[in-house]
Amino acid sequence: MKAYSAVTPSLQQKAAGYSGVNTNDAFAIDETNLFDKFGLQTFIDLSTNFYTRVYDDEEEWFRSIFADSKKEDAIQNQYEFFVQRMGGPPLFSQRRGHPALIARHRPFPVTHQAAERWLQHMQQAVDTTPDIDPDSKTKMMNFFRHTAFFLVAGDELKPQNQQVPCKHAANKPSEE
């Protein structure tokens, strides 16, 4: 087991490689208590801004990832997680238990493409949330980028045969 784990990158290492954000930069959000700096309302505004963009996304494949979630619930889950992770009270854990990000995102297709789309919306939401200063925006986006690709790395742990192919798939000519 040791030899295997020595050559297998950790999820954090994969996230750093995929995202281009090293772990120290990703967790620079811990240098300042952003909850104390901004307060609850800024996190509510950020999450509302973000999910308004997500639910209005022009790409059906991306919107469909969120189709089984109510927008209000998604907003609350996100801002409570952000508040808790960025120095505030443990709102998320008190209501939902441990964040367990990989497990909570397991039902969703957390691909590189989905992570980039998610990050595009988050960058726009961060940029248009007025109370967030430039230094905090950089720290937050580094955290979000690293975390998005941490979830991609976690998604890659799913069994490859998780989806059952169509019964006619074997009869289709390959498209090369």
Solvent accessible surface area in square Angstrom, and as a share of the most:
residue,aa,sasa,rsa
1,M,192,0.86
2,K,176,0.75
3,A,81,0.63
4,Y,139,0.53
5,S,67,0.43
6,A,85,0.66
7,V,121,0.69
8,T,50,0.29
9,P,63,0.39
10,S,56,0.36
11,L,46,0.23
12,Q,65,0.29
13,Q,113,0.50
14,K,53,0.22
15,A,0,0.00
16,A,24,0.19
17,G,62,0.59
18,Y,79,0.30
19,S,8,0.05
20,G,69,0.66
21,V,13,0.08
22,N,79,0.41
23,T,57,0.33
24,N,128,0.66
25,D,64,0.33
26,A,0,0.00
27,F,57,0.24
28,A,15,0.12
29,I,2,0.01
30,D,87,0.45
31,E,130,0.58
32,T,53,0.31
33,N,58,0.30
34,L,1,0.00
35,F,42,0.18
36,D,109,0.57
37,K,99,0.42
38,F,30,0.12
39,G,25,0.24
40,L,73,0.37
41,Q,110,0.49
42,T,4,0.02
43,F,0,0.00
44,I,43,0.22
45,D,58,0.30
46,L,0,0.00
47,S,0,0.00
48,T,56,0.32
49,N,34,0.18
50,F,0,0.00
51,Y,21,0.08
52,T,53,0.31
53,R,66,0.24
54,V,0,0.00
55,Y,55,0.21
56,D,108,0.56
57,D,6,0.03
58,E,143,0.64
59,E,62,0.28
60,E,108,0.49
61,W,83,0.29
62,F,2,0.01
63,R,84,0.31
64,S,53,0.34
65,I,25,0.13
66,F,27,0.11
67,A,73,0.57
68,D,146,0.76
69,S,41,0.26
70,K,136,0.58
71,K,66,0.28
72,E,120,0.54
73,D,67,0.35
74,A,11,0.08
75,I,22,0.11
76,Q,59,0.26
77,N,36,0.19
78,Q,16,0.07
79,Y,36,0.14
80,E,13,0.06
81,F,25,0.10
82,F,7,0.03
83,V,0,0.00
84,Q,43,0.19
85,R,67,0.25
86,M,4,0.02
87,G,40,0.38
88,G,18,0.18
89,P,57,0.36
90,P,60,0.38
91,L,49,0.25
92,F,8,0.03
93,S,36,0.23
94,Q,134,0.59
95,R,110,0.40
96,R,97,0.35
97,G,31,0.30
98,H,143,0.64
99,P,19,0.12
100,A,40,0.31
101,L,39,0.19
102,I,38,0.19
103,A,64,0.50
104,R,72,0.26
105,H,61,0.27
106,R,94,0.34
107,P,105,0.66
108,F,63,0.26
109,P,68,0.43
110,V,21,0.12
111,T,62,0.36
112,H,81,0.36
113,Q,113,0.50
114,A,9,0.07
115,A,4,0.03
116,E,77,0.34
117,R,46,0.17
118,W,55,0.19
119,L,8,0.04
120,Q,84,0.37
121,H,15,0.07
122,M,0,0.00
123,Q,70,0.31
124,Q,72,0.32
125,A,0,0.00
126,V,0,0.00
127,D,73,0.38
128,T,77,0.45
129,T,4,0.02
130,P,123,0.78
131,D,89,0.46
132,I,5,0.03
133,D,44,0.23
134,P,107,0.67
135,D,84,0.43
136,S,2,0.01
137,K,46,0.19
138,T,80,0.46
139,K,34,0.14
140,M,1,0.00
141,M,24,0.11
142,N,39,0.20
143,F,6,0.02
144,F,4,0.02
145,R,70,0.25
146,H,2,0.01
147,T,21,0.12
148,A,8,0.06
149,F,3,0.01
150,F,40,0.17
151,L,19,0.10
152,V,2,0.01
153,A,0,0.00
154,G,0,0.00
155,D,29,0.15
156,E,66,0.30
157,L,107,0.53
158,K,27,0.12
159,P,78,0.49
160,Q,166,0.74
161,N,126,0.64
162,Q,103,0.46
163,Q,160,0.71
164,V,135,0.78
165,P,101,0.63
166,C,74,0.44
167,K,171,0.73
168,H,95,0.42
169,A,44,0.34
170,A,100,0.77
171,N,123,0.63
172,K,130,0.55
173,P,116,0.73
174,S,88,0.57
175,E,174,0.78
176,E,201,0.90
